[in-house]
């Protein structure tokens, strides 16, 4: 299920970062700069979470492979 949620997580992180950046930028007087900064931060957060999810999945697959190998040898 981790890999299935990567796309949703990435889109939500970018959308949330952009929306918050736009809102904060509006409060500070420049929505465009806030939107750009929020988009960059949201994209970075989304990719970091994507790499973490892929890393967890890889570790789980390696563990399953390690558990399977002794059973095949007997």
Kinemage of the C-alpha trace (Angstrom):
@kinemage 1
@onewidth
@group {chain A} dominant
@subgroup {mainchain}
@vectorlist {calphas} color= white
{ca unk a 1} P 0.000 0.000 0.000
{ca unk a 2} L 2.984 2.307 0.462
{ca unk a 3} L 3.689 2.489 -3.246
{ca unk a 4} L 0.048 3.107 -4.120
{ca unk a 5} L -0.052 6.188 -1.941
{ca unk a 6} L 3.085 7.834 -3.353
{ca unk a 7} L 1.248 9.709 -6.106
{ca unk a 8} L -1.459 10.919 -3.763
{ca unk a 9} L 1.117 12.017 -1.187
{ca unk a 10} L 3.141 13.887 -3.803
{ca unk a 11} L 0.114 15.719 -5.187
{ca unk a 12} L -1.159 16.601 -1.705
{ca unk a 13} L 2.250 17.879 -0.585
{ca unk a 14} L 2.587 20.094 -3.657
{ca unk a 15} L -0.996 21.338 -3.376
{ca unk a 16} L -0.763 22.014 0.340
{ca unk a 17} L 2.609 23.734 0.021
{ca unk a 18} L 1.387 25.888 -2.855
{ca unk a 19} L -1.846 26.795 -1.092
{ca unk a 20} L -0.129 27.704 2.148
{ca unk a 21} L 2.541 29.661 0.287
{ca unk a 22} L -0.114 31.568 -1.647
{ca unk a 23} L -2.042 32.318 1.558
{ca unk a 24} L 1.026 33.389 3.550
{ca unk a 25} L 2.276 35.408 0.574
{ca unk a 26} L -1.075 37.179 0.439
{ca unk a 27} L -0.826 38.043 4.129
{ca unk a 28} L 2.685 39.397 3.595
{ca unk a 29} L 1.799 41.296 0.434
{ca unk a 30} L 3.150 39.145 -2.405
{ca unk a 31} L 1.107 36.089 -3.341
{ca unk a 32} L 3.256 35.174 -6.333
{ca unk a 33} L 6.480 34.833 -4.364
{ca unk a 34} L 4.642 32.958 -1.612
{ca unk a 35} L 3.160 30.580 -4.191
{ca unk a 36} L 6.565 29.876 -5.736
{ca unk a 37} L 8.230 29.286 -2.369
{ca unk a 38} L 5.331 27.115 -1.191
{ca unk a 39} L 5.445 25.096 -4.412
{ca unk a 40} L 9.183 24.475 -4.026
{ca unk a 41} L 8.836 23.458 -0.368
{ca unk a 42} L 5.813 21.252 -1.110
{ca unk a 43} L 7.611 19.564 -3.995
{ca unk a 44} L 10.670 18.910 -1.840
{ca unk a 45} L 8.523 17.494 0.964
{ca unk a 46} L 6.637 15.279 -1.491
{ca unk a 47} L 9.816 13.867 -3.011
{ca unk a 48} L 11.371 13.272 0.409
{ca unk a 49} L 8.299 11.291 1.456
{ca unk a 50} L 8.372 9.432 -1.863
{ca unk a 51} L 11.977 8.363 -1.300
{ca unk a 52} L 11.143 7.276 2.256
{ca unk a 53} L 8.211 5.180 1.050
{ca unk a 54} L 10.315 3.512 -1.642
{ca unk a 55} L 13.053 2.849 0.918
{ca unk a 56} L 10.562 1.222 3.316
{ca unk a 57} L 9.198 -0.891 0.463
{ca unk a 58} L 12.699 -1.990 -0.593
{ca unk a 59} L 13.578 -2.978 2.980
{ca unk a 60} L 10.365 -4.980 3.252
{ca unk a 61} L 11.103 -6.770 -0.035
{ca unk a 62} L 14.684 -7.535 1.047
{ca unk a 63} L 13.380 -8.922 4.332
{ca unk a 64} L 10.876 -11.131 2.522
{ca unk a 65} L 13.601 -12.393 0.181
{ca unk a 66} L 15.849 -13.186 3.165
{ca unk a 67} L 13.040 -15.127 4.845
{ca unk a 68} L 12.258 -17.080 1.654
{ca unk a 69} L 15.821 -18.207 0.901
{ca unk a 70} L 16.257 -20.707 3.781
{ca unk a 71} L 12.954 -22.398 2.943
{ca unk a 72} L 14.018 -22.986 -0.667
{ca unk a 73} L 17.367 -24.568 0.357
{ca unk a 74} L 15.797 -27.378 2.434
